C-alpha cells in the first residue's frame, strides 16, 4: 500500500513538472513585441532592398511634394498679365542610396528611427533636399513625414555627392516596411565647404568610435558654426552610420582652422571599414 502511494506521488509529481514545462513553452511561443515603454528596438524592412519582396502596397503610396522656397521675389504667376504662362517649379529627384530603420513601441504608438544616405545624380548642385518617408503596416499606411540632411537642412549637394540623413517618424500601427523617396531644387548658391585635414580614428573615453579632424576655411568669406558630418561605410561600401559635431568656435575667418571631434556609438559603428568627412558651416 505504501509502495502504491509512493508510485502515485511520483506520477503526480511528474505530471505537474511536465505540465509546468508545457505552460512555460506555451508562454514562450506566444511571446510578442515588448510592451509600451520597453527599450526594445526592432529592425524594419526597407522597400526596394534586395531582401524585401515586392509589395502591392507600394502602388498605394502617397508622397506629399515638399518644396522649400528661397527668398520671396516676384514670380511670373504672381505678377503675370493676360496671356503669360507661369514657369514650372524646378523640382529634381535625388536618389536615396541606402536606408536603415528601427522601430520601438511606446504608449502613444510606434516610433521609427530612420537614417540613411542620399546621392545627387543630377548634373547640377541641389539644395532643399527632403527625404519623404512612409511607414506601411498590414492595413496600409501607418504614418509619413519628411526628413532632412544631417547637420544642415539646406545643405547644397554637388553633382555626385552623398550626404547622410536621419530623423524620427511616428506611426499609428506597427510598420512592416518603410518606403523613402527624395526631392530637391536646383541650388542658386555655392556649397559651403571646409577642408578636413589630419583626420585620425580612435576610441573615445566612453568606448565609442571617434574621429578627430582639423577644419580649415580656404574660402574668402568667414564661415559660421563650422562642423563636420561623418559617414561610415562597410567593406562593400554600404551605409553603416553617420555622426555630426561642431567645432569649439562660432566662426572661422578666411584661412582659419579649428579642431572637431565626431563620436559615433560603438554599437552603431560595428562593421565599419571606411569613412567620409564633409566640413561645412553657414555663410
C-alpha positions as CSV (number, residue, x, y, z in Angstrom):
1,X,0.0,0.0,0.0
2,X,2.8,2.3,0.9
3,X,4.5,1.4,-2.4
4,X,1.4,2.2,-4.4
5,X,1.1,5.5,-2.7
6,X,4.7,6.3,-3.4
7,X,4.3,5.4,-7.1
8,X,1.2,7.6,-7.3
9,X,3.0,10.6,-5.7
10,X,5.9,10.2,-8.2
11,X,3.5,10.0,-11.1
12,X,1.6,13.1,-9.9
13,X,4.9,15.0,-9.5
14,X,5.9,14.0,-13.0
15,X,2.6,15.3,-14.4
16,X,3.0,18.6,-12.5
17,X,6.5,19.0,-13.8
18,X,5.6,18.2,-17.4
19,X,2.5,20.5,-17.1
20,X,4.7,23.3,-15.9
21,X,7.2,22.8,-18.7
22,X,4.3,22.9,-21.3
23,X,3.0,26.0,-19.7
24,X,6.4,27.7,-19.9
25,X,6.8,26.6,-23.5
26,X,3.3,27.8,-24.4
27,X,4.1,31.2,-22.9
28,X,7.4,31.3,-24.7
29,X,5.8,30.6,-28.1
30,X,3.2,33.3,-27.5
31,X,5.7,36.0,-26.6
32,X,5.1,39.2,-28.7
33,X,6.8,42.5,-29.1
34,X,7.7,44.4,-25.9
35,X,5.0,46.3,-24.1
36,X,4.8,50.1,-24.3
37,X,7.8,51.5,-22.5
38,X,10.2,48.6,-23.2
39,X,13.6,49.7,-24.5
40,X,13.4,47.2,-27.4
41,X,14.1,48.3,-31.0
42,X,13.2,46.1,-34.0
43,X,14.6,46.5,-37.5
44,X,12.0,47.3,-40.2
45,X,12.4,46.2,-43.8
46,X,13.1,48.9,-46.4
47,X,11.1,48.7,-49.7
48,X,13.5,48.5,-52.6
49,X,16.1,46.4,-50.8
50,X,17.1,43.1,-52.3
51,X,15.9,41.4,-49.1
52,X,12.4,42.9,-49.4
53,X,9.8,41.2,-51.6
54,X,7.7,43.4,-53.9
55,X,4.5,44.6,-52.2
56,X,1.2,45.6,-53.6
57,X,1.1,48.5,-51.1
58,X,3.9,50.2,-53.0
59,X,1.4,51.3,-55.7
60,X,-0.8,52.9,-53.0
61,X,1.8,55.3,-51.6
62,X,1.1,58.9,-51.4
63,X,4.3,61.0,-51.0
64,X,3.5,64.7,-50.5
65,X,5.5,67.1,-52.6
66,X,7.8,69.2,-50.4
67,X,9.1,72.5,-51.9
68,X,11.5,74.6,-49.9
69,X,11.3,78.2,-51.4
70,X,14.2,80.7,-51.3
71,X,13.9,84.4,-50.9
72,X,10.5,86.0,-51.6
73,X,10.7,87.5,-55.1
74,X,8.1,88.4,-57.7
75,X,7.2,85.3,-59.8
76,X,5.5,85.0,-63.2
77,X,2.5,83.5,-61.5
78,X,2.1,86.3,-59.0
79,X,2.7,89.2,-61.4
80,X,1.6,87.8,-64.8
81,X,-0.7,89.7,-67.1
82,X,-3.0,88.3,-69.7
83,X,-1.5,85.6,-71.9
84,X,1.5,84.8,-69.7
85,X,2.1,81.3,-68.5
86,X,3.6,80.5,-65.1
87,X,7.0,78.8,-65.2
88,X,7.1,75.3,-63.7
89,X,8.9,74.7,-60.4
90,X,12.4,73.1,-60.9
91,X,11.8,70.0,-58.7
92,X,14.6,67.4,-59.1
93,X,14.7,63.8,-57.9
94,X,17.5,62.8,-55.6
95,X,18.5,59.1,-55.1
96,X,18.1,57.5,-51.7
97,X,21.1,55.2,-51.9
98,X,20.7,53.5,-48.5
99,X,18.3,53.4,-45.6
100,X,18.1,51.8,-42.1
101,X,15.0,51.8,-39.9
102,X,14.5,50.8,-36.3
103,X,11.1,50.6,-34.6
104,X,10.0,50.8,-30.9
105,X,6.6,50.6,-29.4
106,X,5.6,53.4,-26.9
107,X,2.5,54.4,-25.0
108,X,1.5,56.8,-27.9
109,X,2.0,54.3,-30.7
110,X,5.2,53.4,-32.6
111,X,8.4,55.4,-33.1
112,X,10.7,54.7,-36.0
113,X,14.3,56.0,-36.2
114,X,15.2,56.3,-39.9
115,X,18.7,57.1,-41.2
116,X,20.5,56.6,-44.5
117,X,22.1,58.5,-47.3
118,X,21.1,60.5,-50.4
119,X,23.1,60.9,-53.6
120,X,22.8,63.8,-56.1
121,X,22.8,62.1,-59.5
122,X,21.8,65.4,-61.2
123,X,24.4,67.4,-63.3
124,X,23.7,70.5,-61.2
125,X,24.1,71.2,-57.5
126,X,20.8,70.8,-55.5
127,X,19.5,72.1,-52.2
128,X,16.4,71.9,-50.0
129,X,16.7,68.1,-50.1
130,X,13.7,66.5,-48.4
131,X,13.5,62.7,-47.7
132,X,9.9,61.6,-47.8
133,X,9.4,58.5,-45.6
134,X,6.2,56.4,-45.2
135,X,5.6,53.5,-42.8
136,X,3.5,50.7,-44.1
137,X,1.7,48.2,-41.9
138,X,-0.6,45.2,-42.6
139,X,-3.6,47.5,-43.4
140,X,-1.7,50.2,-45.4
141,X,-0.1,53.5,-44.4
142,X,0.7,54.0,-40.7
143,X,2.3,57.4,-41.0
144,X,4.5,59.6,-43.1
145,X,6.9,62.5,-42.7
146,X,9.8,64.5,-44.2
147,X,13.4,64.1,-43.1
148,X,16.3,66.5,-43.8
149,X,20.1,66.1,-44.4
150,X,22.1,65.6,-41.2
151,X,23.6,68.8,-39.7
152,X,22.3,71.2,-42.4
153,X,18.7,71.3,-43.6
154,X,19.6,73.5,-46.6
155,X,22.8,71.7,-47.5
156,X,24.0,72.1,-51.1
157,X,24.9,68.7,-52.6
158,X,27.3,68.9,-55.5
159,X,26.8,66.5,-58.6
160,X,27.7,63.0,-57.5
161,X,28.0,64.0,-53.8
162,X,26.4,61.9,-51.0
163,X,25.0,63.2,-47.7
164,X,23.6,61.3,-44.7
165,X,20.2,62.0,-43.2
166,X,18.3,60.9,-40.1
167,X,15.1,61.6,-38.3
168,X,12.1,60.2,-36.4
169,X,8.8,59.1,-37.8
170,X,5.7,58.4,-35.6
171,X,3.3,55.6,-36.7
172,X,-0.1,54.6,-35.6
173,X,0.4,50.9,-36.2
174,X,3.4,48.5,-36.3
175,X,5.3,49.1,-39.5
176,X,6.3,46.1,-41.7
177,X,8.0,48.2,-44.3
178,X,9.4,51.7,-44.8
179,X,9.5,53.4,-48.2
180,X,11.7,56.5,-48.8
181,X,12.0,58.9,-51.7
182,X,13.7,62.3,-52.0
183,X,13.2,65.6,-53.9
184,X,15.3,68.8,-54.1
185,X,15.6,72.0,-56.1
186,X,18.5,73.4,-58.1
187,X,20.8,75.3,-55.9
188,X,21.3,79.0,-56.6
189,X,24.2,79.4,-54.2
190,X,27.6,77.8,-53.8
191,X,28.2,74.9,-51.5
192,X,29.9,75.8,-48.2
193,X,32.9,73.6,-47.6
194,X,35.7,73.4,-45.1
195,X,38.9,71.4,-45.8
196,X,39.3,68.5,-43.3
197,X,43.0,67.6,-42.6
198,X,44.9,65.5,-40.1
199,X,42.0,63.1,-39.5
200,X,42.6,60.3,-37.1
201,X,40.3,57.4,-35.9
202,X,40.4,56.3,-32.3
203,X,38.3,55.2,-29.3
204,X,36.6,57.8,-27.0
205,X,36.7,57.6,-23.2
206,X,33.2,56.0,-23.4
207,X,34.4,53.3,-25.8
208,X,32.8,54.8,-28.9
209,X,34.1,55.2,-32.4
210,X,35.8,58.6,-32.6
211,X,37.3,60.8,-35.3
212,X,39.5,63.8,-34.7
213,X,40.0,66.3,-37.6
214,X,41.1,69.8,-38.3
215,X,38.8,72.0,-40.4
216,X,40.3,74.8,-42.5
217,X,38.5,77.7,-44.2
218,X,40.0,78.1,-47.6
219,X,37.3,80.5,-48.9
220,X,37.5,84.3,-48.9
221,X,34.4,84.5,-46.6
222,X,34.0,83.9,-42.9
223,X,32.1,80.7,-42.1
224,X,29.9,80.4,-39.1
225,X,29.2,77.4,-36.9
226,X,31.9,75.1,-38.5
227,X,31.1,71.5,-38.3
228,X,31.9,68.0,-39.6
229,X,29.5,65.4,-41.0
230,X,31.0,61.9,-41.0
231,X,29.6,58.8,-42.8
232,X,30.8,55.3,-42.0
233,X,30.7,52.6,-44.7
234,X,31.1,48.8,-44.6
235,X,33.7,46.7,-46.5
236,X,31.4,46.6,-49.6
237,X,30.7,50.4,-49.5
238,X,27.2,50.2,-47.9
239,X,26.0,52.8,-45.4
240,X,26.7,51.9,-41.7
241,X,26.1,55.0,-39.6
242,X,26.7,58.8,-39.6
243,X,27.6,61.4,-37.0
244,X,27.9,65.2,-36.6
245,X,30.0,67.5,-34.4
246,X,30.6,71.3,-34.2
247,X,33.9,72.9,-33.7
248,X,34.6,74.8,-30.5
249,X,34.4,78.2,-32.1
250,X,31.5,80.1,-33.6
251,X,33.2,81.4,-36.7
252,X,36.1,80.6,-38.9
253,X,37.8,83.5,-40.6
254,X,39.4,83.1,-44.1
255,X,42.5,80.9,-43.6
256,X,41.4,79.9,-40.1
257,X,41.4,76.4,-38.7
258,X,39.6,74.6,-35.8
259,X,39.6,71.1,-34.4
260,X,36.5,69.0,-34.3
261,X,35.8,65.6,-32.7
262,X,33.0,63.4,-34.0
263,X,31.8,60.5,-31.9
264,X,29.5,57.6,-33.0
265,X,28.1,55.0,-30.6
266,X,30.1,51.7,-30.6
267,X,27.0,49.6,-31.4
268,X,26.2,51.8,-34.5
269,X,29.7,51.8,-35.8
270,X,30.1,48.0,-35.8
271,X,31.3,46.6,-39.1
272,X,32.7,49.9,-40.5
273,X,35.6,49.8,-42.9
274,X,35.9,53.4,-44.2
275,X,34.6,56.9,-43.7
276,X,34.0,60.2,-45.5
277,X,34.1,63.6,-43.9
278,X,32.3,66.7,-45.1
279,X,33.3,70.0,-43.5
280,X,30.6,72.7,-43.7
281,X,29.0,75.6,-42.0
282,X,27.0,78.8,-42.6
283,X,27.9,81.9,-44.5
